[in-house]
Amino acid sequence: MTCTLYTLEVQPTIPAELQCLQQFSNNLAYSWSRKIRGLFFRMDADLWAACGHNPKVFLRRVSQERVNEAFADPSYMFDLEEARTQTRRYLADPMDPQLASQLDPDKDLIAYFCAEYGFHESFPIYSGGLGILAGDHCKAASDLGLPFVAVGLLYRVGYFNQTFDKDGHQIETSLPVDFADLPVEPARNALGEEVSFALDYPGRKVHVKVWQAMVGRVRLFLLDTDIEGNSAEDRKITYQLYAGGRDMRIQQEILLGIGGVRALRALDLQPNVWHMNEGHASFIVLERCREWVAQGMSFQEALECTAANAVFTTHTPVPAGHDVFDVGLVEYYLADMRKTLGLSYGEFMGLGDLAPTPANFNMTTLALHGSRLHNGVSKIHGEVAARMEQAHWPEIEAKENPMAHVTNGVHVGTWLAREWANFFDQRQRDWHEHLCDRGFWESMVEQIPGLRYWSVHQSLKREMFDDVAARITKQYRRTGRSETTLHKALSMINQSEQDMLVVGFARRFATYKRALLVFNDLDALAKLVNDPQRPVVFIFAGKAHPADEPGQELIRRIWEISQRPEFLGKILLVEGYDMELARKLVTGVDVWLNTPEYPLEASGTSGQKAGLNGALNLSVLDGWWGEGFEGNNGWGIVPHGEQYSADYRNAQESRDLIETLTHDVIPLYFARDRGSYSSGWVRRSKASMASILPRFNSERQVLDYTHEFYIKALLNGRKLNSDHGALARELADWKARVRAQWRKVTAERLDVPPTHLTSGQALEICVAVNINGLSAADVHVECQFGVLDSNGQFELRAHYLCAAAERDAQGRQLYVLRLEPNMAGLQSYRLRLAPWHPALTHPYEMGFMLWL
C-alpha cells in the first residue's frame, strides 16, 4: 500500500519580548556565545539536540507551551536580557586599540576569500581544517573589530555526512539544506536592492545571487548559482562543496575568484587588502588585473597594482593539495579573460606554470605571481613552503625568499569548554581581554586548586563518554551488531567507578597523517590497553575524502582492529565526525595523539583545541607542535629525517610512541600521589593550558596577519596605486629592464682579500660590476659577515651595503665598503649582488642574485 506523506510544521508565536531570539538566530555569534546557545537549550534541550543546534529551525519547531514557559520564567528573562545587553555592547565595541591607530574603519577594508567556512555544525559549508581555520579567523576578526569582509560560496550540500557499514566501510550521504534554515539573507546594496550579477562562462552567462551572513561584526558574502534563470548544469556550480571533477572545480573557482571580486563591486565595497586563503581563490588576481587594464594599464603594470596589496596563504606541503588544471581546460574557460588582459596563450599560461612550455596551470603559482606577501601556516611549514616554491625565486636561498609564516590558532570562545569558561568568569570576568598574555594565563591557571582542576576535567570526560556511548549505540544497532557486542564495546567508557586514561585521535584520514602508527605493534598495544590496574581507551574519529581509497582503508583497518576481542571496548571508532563531536573530544580526552609524517603537517589545529582545554599533546614534532612543545606541556616524538625510508621512520617512530605511552604517559596519569588524582599530571596539564591558550589562539593569529601582512599590504597598495598607479608603472618598467639585462651582469672583486686584520684596522672592499645598462642605484652589493657552524654552514651575524662610487676605466660601476669588523677572532664574509628598487615589497622578490 502506498500513500502520500504530507509534512506540516506547526510554528509558535514568539512574543515581542522574546524577539531577540530571532536576532540571535541570524548572527553566527551564537556559534561561540554559550550564553546565547544556552537560551535555546534551556527552552527545550531535546529539541535543541534534535534540530542539530540550529536556532532558526528550533524557533520554528519549539512548542508554544515551551515558549510561554520561558516567557513566564523570571530567571530565563533575566538571562535573555543579559545576553541581549552583552550582544549589543559587543556589536558596538570600537576596534581593538592595538589596531585603531593603524587602520581606519571608514576607509580601510580587508577582503578574505576562502572556498569553505566552518563556524558551527548548523551551517554546513565546510569540509575540515581549512574551513574551521577560516571560520575561526573571521570570528577573531570580529572580536578585534577589524574592518573585514569574507567571501565564499553558498552550497546546497556541504561536505558529506559519514556513517560506517557493518564492516567499517565509510558510507557518504548528502542532504541538501534549505536556505531558510541558515543564518543568511539576500545581500543588499546601499539602495536596499538585492544584489545579483551575471558572470561570463563559455557561450553563456551565469546568474549569481549574493547572500550575506553576519559573523558577529564581520559580513560574510556567499555566492549562489542555484537560482531561477540558470540552466540545470549551471545551478550545480554551487550545489556541493568540492564535488565533481576538474571541470566543476574550475567553474567553482572562477565563481569564487572572479565572481567574488564582482560581488564586492556590486555591493560598492572597495577593499584595499585582499587575502587569498589557499589557491582556490587565485582567480581574484585575473579579475583585479582586468580592472586595472580597463583603466589603460599594461598587464605587467596591472599585475604590480594587484599584487601590491594582496596576501596569499598556502596551507599544505602535500603536492596533491594544490589545485592544478590542464591548460586546455583553463583556455576553454578563460580565453576571453586572457584576450582582455592582452596576453598571448604562453604568457597567460605562464602565470600558472613556470615551465618554458606550460602543460598545467597551478593555482598556487598564480597566487604567488599575483601577491607580494605570502605565508605558510607554521614555522616548519613556512620553511617547507619556501623550499617547495623556490623555483619562483631560483637564485635566492629558501630561507631568504619571500615565503614567511603565521602559525595557525583557534578561537578560544568556540573551543574552550563551557566549564572552564565559567570558572574563568568567576575568577576574572575580563579574561577575554588577555587572550595573548601568557603571564596572565600562567597566573590564572596556577591559582586553580589541583583537585578542582582534576575534577573539572573528569566531569568533561564523563560528558564525552556519554556522547560517544550514544553515538556508538546508534552506530552498532543500525549496522545490526548484537547487544552483547555493543555491551562489550561500551564496557570501559560506561564504567563510573574506575578512572581510565583516554587518548583521542580525530582528523581527516589521509595516509600522511599515519593513523595506523600506534597499531604497528599490536602485541605491545594489546598489553598496554589491557592492564586492569591502568586502563587505557583510544577514541578515533574522522572522515576520508570520498575519492581517497587509501584514506578509507585506514578507517576500515581501525574498525577491524577495534572488533578484535583484545581491543573491543578499548579501541573505539566513532562515525559522523563534525564540529559537535570535535568539541566533545577536545574537551574530554586526556591525551591528544597526532602522528603525521614529517614534514607534511602544515599546522594542525585540533591539538591546539585540546591543549587549551588541558589535554596533553603526544605528537610528532611537526606543524604547530614543533613550536608549541616546551618539554613540560606534553610529549614530543622526534621525527626521523627525510633521508630515511618511510618504513624505517614508521617503525622507529611507532616504537618511540609506544615507549612514551608505556614509560611516561600512563605511569604519570596513574601516579595518584594525592589520593584521588595525580599532581604530576595536573602540573603538566596546567602547563599545557597556560602555554597553548595564549600562544595558539586565533586572536594572536589575526593580530600577526594584521601587523605583518595586512598593514604592509595596505601601505604597499596606497604607495603603488596612488596617482593612477604611477609608481606601479615605474616598477613594472624597471622589472622589465632588469629581466632583460640581469643575465649579463658580472662582478669582480678588485682588492686583495686580507687573511687577517689587527683589531681597529679597517677592511676595505672594492667590487667592479658590469651593470649592463642598469644604473648604479639598480644594484645593491652586500657584504655579509658571519661564522661557520659545526656543519660548515654560514651563520649570518651582520651585513653591510657597499656604496656606489665612480666607474673604472673599463666603464664598470665600482662599489666600495670600508669597515672595522665588530667581531673578534676567526670569521667569514661573503659578497653578493641583487637588483634593488625602493618600491619592492621584498628585497628579493625578483628572484635574482649573483654571488662573488
Disulfide bonds with the S-S distance in Angstrom:
none
